Amino acid sequence: MKRPSLTAWIFIGMAAGVALGALAPSFARQLAPLSNVFLRLIRSIIAPLIFATLVAGIAGAGDLKRMGRVGVKAIVYFEIVTTLALFLGLAAVNLARPGEGVPMAAGSADQGAAQAPATLGGILEHVFPASIIDAMARNDVLQVVVFAFLFGAACAAIGARSRPVVEFCGSLSEVMFRYTKYVMYLAPFGVGAAIAVTVGSKGLGVLFGLGKLIGTMYVTAALFVLLVLVPVMILFRIPPGRFYRAVRQPFLIAFSTASSEAALPLALENMEEFGVPKHIVGFVLPTGYSFNLDGSTLYLSMAAIFVAQGAGVHLSFSQQLVILLTLMLTSKGVAGVPRAAIVILTGTLATFHLPMEGVAVLLGVDALLDMARTSINVLGNCLASAVVARWEGYKLEALRGQVGVEEYGPFSGH
């Protein structure tokens, strides 16, 4: 009899976490260290894996013009898809109007928490690392990508003399993928603990509070997949069955932990086994974590208008478009900021003189909203890597005939 797959174990962990949080909340709250251990192990993978994969991929490709072309195509795709996400979120919140009737308690939010939106100059300055060691220590994905891209380009430029370094990076990449498989043994426990802590701390009410907004967010996320991502798959001839098998585990991990970092190592491995070349997946996926936040941009457009509706502030269509343009700028390059969506939303509300009380209201259900937007971010970035690979003319043939840890790993029964 075949053993349960990793996906099945993750579902079991999620269900057990909800039950434990509801039935034994005091005990569930004490499971935070188990969840944190899992997330810390995952974070320990990210910087060396991205560096090794990207350097080996770029130096192995040996064609800097090709990498420049990949970068341009990725950025074009990111901008198109995130803009569609913003407009879809705007349409949904105007149709459902979830903010009407939601009271905004005066003085419940800290006015001092408002932050000015990021400027283009600030974003550009932040992209380039002053120290790669510091960037790796902070898991600043975008800075690691930039350094690895330039480092890989330098290796490709000097040719054979860089072979020892490139071979080391290739070996390091393989070691980190194996390390990832070991860490995945803890995934069902880490995911279950994360859910248990959330439910145990806030009660089952966290699953039902502000239900109309939560329902609107989840329905809109599903519509984004059906109306945007599925047509993209059809247009670029992405095999749907194999893609589903490749992304379901990273998607579930992102959903249950509300952490893009937790899903990144497995997403990198699965998309490479899906058939995306190493130099593309190593560049597009990490870069997408800063520039292709589909779920976050979808949520931000909804959240800003939701606050205006709750406060009784009427915004014309032109004013809403200005808010969207602001969000298009401020949502870039902030993936490394904890609760980045709340930070961006706070700055946007302050800029357009909307009540800060809305942030406090949204924080009450941010855990559930964060699960939806993070999982859509991961799904969108996985698809982006496949799209760029197809755009470059690759056939997306699976490695070893398998995709993912589930079919070829510790839970497979092989």
Beta strands, then each sheet from edge to edge (+ up, - down):
end
